[in-house]
């Protein structure tokens, strides 16, 4: 399967085309996990470079961490012709891209995503950003990576829960754009699906095609947020409570709730809702929501970027492989969807 020229999959680090790059200085950004597990695999093949290491995790996707990165950029003397390489997962890709977009009004950067969720989603499409005020991705910019270099061998360094987190973004891609792909995913053993080059490639293709049609997310790209309105609220809430939940798990819950919303809005049949829920629920049974937490989660959703006044506009699905956008959803229906999920897992 063919990928665009700026996105490349590599079976060996020897094939990374570092010598073909033009830059004055090279800075490698990583977190403490990728420094320990991924950098040693790559280091023998790297040209001369400087390093900056930040703490791993969503709780560090903040302006304070960005300030530390910008200070290191200045200390190393990076100019407008310098190059930043982001070696990490979705958090580091988002934050590293944002730092590159804003340093000296923008320097070039390359993503080298190390998690499945970053390889199939976060590194593709030029969205950068950080969390702010307790909310997900409140500050950021659209700023495209010069290249995205994907080495599936990095996936073998991941704990299972982090690897599987990316599976739910693959499911999302299938639900909004490709019924055949969805059927392939749900009929493939989880570990095999997560490590499949063909599936990684298909997800990249789906996202890339949508992004090319609507880079700044004014229309079709909004479909890629299916599951994310509820999911981002869950992430923000769990982060504030210092409870561990992966991005993929939050999006999985979000897809169940938002599929239910589509059913209640009579654009999705009950039979399809059942198929979607059945094939997501088996992986997220441990995430509980109390009655008291429903109102709190709705308040988090009021900060969603897709809101207009007090109405939130959701991307939904009207069938497997058929995404739709700009569907107004009131707070009562959002609460009903969370109750639906709560009843499933209780």
N, C-alpha and C positions, 0 to 999 in steps of 0.2 A: 504493500500500500504506500502511496506517495504522500510525502509531507512537503510543506513549503520550504524553500531554500534556507530560511532563517531558523528553522527548527530541525535539529538533526539528532538521530539516535545513534549511539556508539556502543559497539560491543567490547571495545578495548580503549584504554586511555591513550595508547600509543597513537590512535587515530585523531585525537583532538587537534585541530589545526591552529595551534597557538602561533606558529611561525607566520601564518598569514595575516595576523592581526597588526594593526597600526596604532600605536599609543606611545605616550611619553613615559608614563609610570603605570604599574599594574598593582592594584590592591585587591586582596582576597578577603572577603567578608564571610565569616562563619560563626556558628554558635559553638558552645562547648561540646555538644554531642557530635556535630560534624567534624569538629577539630579532632576528636578522639577516634572516631570510627570511619570517617570518609576521607579526610585530608591525608592520612598515611597512604591510602591507595593511590591518590592522585599526585602527591608531592614529587615523586621521581620524574614526572613528565612535565612539570610546570617550569616556565621560564622564570627569570629573576622577578621577585615580587615581594611586597610587604603584606602583613597580615593584621587583621583586627578581629578579635573574638568577643562575642557578646553572650550573655546568659541565654539559654534555650527556654522557649515556652511563650505562650500567648500573653502571660502577665508582663512580659518584657517588651511587648510590641508597643512602645510608648515614645513620647517626645523626648524623655530623658535618655533613652537608649540612642535615639537619633542624634542627640546632642553629643553623646560620646563618640559616635561614628564620625560626625562632621569634624569634631576636634581632631580625631586621628587622621582624617583626610587632610586637614590643614597642616598637622605636624609632619606628615609625610610629603608635603609639598605637591599634592595633586593639583594639576591645572586642567584647563578645559579639554585638553587632548588626552587626559588620563583615562584609564579603564578600570571599572569596578566589576569584579566577578562575585556573584552571590552563590555561595556553596551552602545550601540548606533546604529546609522545607518551606511550606507556605508562609509561615510567619516571617522568615528571613527574606524570602523573595519579595513579599509585600513591602517590608521595611527597607530592605536594601535598594529596591527600585525607587522608593520614595526619597531616600537619601541622595541617590544619584540624580533624580529629577530636580532637586532643589539646590544641590551644591553647585555654586558658580552658575546658577540658572540652568544647570543640566549638563551632566557628563554621560558618556556612553557606559552601558553596563551589559553584562552577559549573565543570564541565569544558568546555573548548574544545579537543577533541583535534585534533592536526595531522597525525598519521600514520594510515595505514589500519588498522594493528593496534589503535590506540587508538580509532578511530571505530567499529569493528565489535565490539570486545571489551573492552579495558582500561577504557574510560570508563563501561561499562555494568555496573550491578549492585552498586556500593557497596563493593567490595573495595579496601582501601587497605593500603599496607605498604612496608617497606624490607628490604633484604638485611642479614644480620647473621651474623658468624662465618664468612663464606665461603659461606653458604647463601642461596638465593632466598627472599625474602618471609617471613623467620622472625618478624618483628615487624610487627604491623599491627592493623587493626580493620575491622569492618563498619560503614560510615558513608556514607550515601547522599548523592550530590550533589543539590543543590536543582534544578539543571537540567543537561542535557547539550546543548550547542549545537554542531552538526556542520556545518562548511562544507567540502564536498568540494573547493573551490578550493585549499585548503591542500595537497592531495595533489600538485598540480602543482609544488610547491617541493621535492619529495623526490627524492633519488637513487634509481635503479631498485631497488637491493637492499633499501632500507628500505621502499619502496612494496610490493615483492613479498612482504616478510615478512608483511604482513597477509593475503595470499592464503591462507596455510596455516591461519590461524585461521578463515577462511571455509570452507575445506575441512573443518576439524574440525566446525564447526557443521552442515555438510551430512551428514557421516558419522554423527553421533550423532542427527540429527533429521529429515533431509529428503533422500530419495533423488533426487527430481526436481531439487532445487537442486544436488546433487552432479553430476548429469549436465549441467546447464547450465554449471556452473563449468568442468568438464574439456573441454567442447566450445566454449568461448569463448577467443579469444586472450588471453594473460595480461594484457597492458596494458589491454585493453578490460574484462576481468573486474574488475580492480583499481579501475577508475574508474567502474564501473557503479553508478548511484544505486539501481537495483532490487536489485542484489546486496548493497550496503551495507545497505539497508533490511531485506532478508530476514535477514541475519545478526543485525542488531540485534533483530529480532522473535524469532528463535529464542532468543537469550540472555535477552531480557527475560521471555519466557514461563516459561523454566526458573527464573530468579531469583525471579519472583513466587511460584512454588510452594514455593521452598525457599531463603529469603534467606540463612540462616546455614550453608548447605551441610551439612546433616545427612543428606540423602538425595539427591534427584534432581539437585541442582546439581553433585554430584560428577562427573556425566557431562561437564561442561565442562572437566574436567581430563584428558580423553582426550589422550594424547600428551605430557602434562606431567610425568609421573613420571620418565620417561627424559629428556625434554626439559630439565627444570629441572636435572637432574644434569649434563647436557652443558653447559648455560649456566654453572653454577657452576664446573665444571672448567675450561672454556675461559677464563672470567674470571680464575681464579686463575693460569692460564698466560699471561695477557695476549694471548690469541689472539682475533681478531675473529670473532664468530658472531652473527647476529641471533637474536632470540627466535623468529621464525617458522621459521628454518632448524632450530633446535634442536627445535622442536615437530614439524616435518616428520619428522626422524629418529625422534623419539619415537613418532609415529603408525605408522611402518613397524614399529618394534620391537613396539609394543603390539598392532598388528594380527596380527603373527606369534604373539604370546603367545595371542591369542584363538583363532588357528588351532590351536595346540598344545593348548589347553584344550578343543578340539572344540566351540566355539561359533561358529566362523567357517569357512566352506568354503575350500578352497584356491583355487577360482576367484575368490571375492571378494577374498581376500588378494592375488592376482595383480593384480586391477583396482586396488586401493588402492595397492599398491606401484608399479605401472607409472605411475600418474598423479601420484605424489609424487616418485619417484626422479629424474625428468628435471630437476628444479630444484635438487637438492642433491648432485650427484655429487662435489663437491670436499671434503666433510667426511669425514675419515678417522678411524678408531679403531684403535689398535694393540692387540695382545693384552694388553700390560701395563696398558693403560688401562681394560680391562673391569672388573677388580677395583676400581680406584679409583672408577669411575662407580657401581658397586654400593654402595660405602661412602657416596658422596654420597646415594644413594637411601635409605639408612638414616635420614636426617634428614627424609625426606618426611613431611608432615603426615598422610598417610593410613596411616601404619604403626601397628601394634599389636605391641609387643615387637619380634620380629625378622621379623614377617610384614608385607609391604606389600600393601595392598588397592588394586587397580587398577580404574579405570573402563575398560571395553573396548567393543567393538562385536560384535554377533552378526549383522550384515548392514549394508548401506549404509543409513543413516538410522535405525539401531536401536542406540542406546546402552544399555549395562548398567553397573551399579555393583557395588562391594564384592566383587571377585573376588580371592581370595587367590593370591599369586604368590610362589613361593620363589626363592631366589637362583640356583639352578641354571637355572631357566627364564628368569630375567632375563638371565643370562650367555648362554644359548642365543640369545635374541633379539638381543643385541648381536653375537654371532658371525654370525647370519643377515644382519644389516645389513652387517657388515664384509665378508662374502663377496660381497655384491651390489656393493659399491663398489671392491673390490680388483682 
